[in-house]
Amino acid sequence: MDAAGNLYVADSLNAIVRKITSGGQVSTFAGKAGSPGAADGILATARFMEPASIGIDAAGNLLVADWLSARKITTDGIVSTIPGVGSGPMTWVRSEQVWGIAADRAGNIYLSNSTSTRLIAPTGVTTILESVTRDPVFGTPDIARRGITVDTSGGVYVFDLQNTVSRIDTSGRLTTLAGSAGVNAAADGTGTAARFQQVRALTADSQGNLFAADVDRVRKITPAGVVTTVAGKGSNLPLPNDVGSLWGIVADGKGNLYATFGNAVVKITLP
């Protein structure tokens, strides 16, 4: 969501980025529906392969996790492919779809996929923050979408490869905020007493609370690591049961969340 309250949606099936105004008007923002590709350029002529998620940097540029690459859409409507250096992200993403993307105040870009989380510095140098080894025969057991976000104070959070929500500090070290390493479940609680299923997307509100799209429920995580289920299964705020699982989520700073379910975008007003 940008400063004007416009939502941007990664429309994977149509290979485009959509824009939804605060009045609910939907339009194609970048790319051409049904015409996948990897062309850079102005909004109308640029092409996307399979956009999965969208972040926004401090300058208001959109960042798009797009299949095997990461793309930037500047505020003046120019689409470009974010480059890598040496063994950086372009080597990495040629074999792994990029699922999550975010940027901090310093201009660092963070990418997540099924087997690693990486940082791309403004210089283009890439650092591996966490990784697992892909089995050469069987591959990874689960092609898992993992959420990543930056809060209003500049803190970076990721659903890490251990199935916990962690904060990434300025040195690139991950520290667990909530969840139990290696445990896949859905339980509220504080710190390691909480359990997550598969957090596919993360967002933060103006108070520093995180909200996680955790398969069939929305989880709130306070700065102290207290996890509660605020919408969906296991809560008093049911979600529509005919639109599938949660894929994306964003906070508008006014107490509302917007979540994507399959082919729908749903507004969630928290009590």
Order of alpha helices (4+ residues) and beta strands (2+ residues): beta-beta-beta-beta-beta-beta-beta-beta-alpha-beta-beta-beta-beta-beta-beta-beta-beta-beta-beta-beta-beta-beta-beta-beta-beta
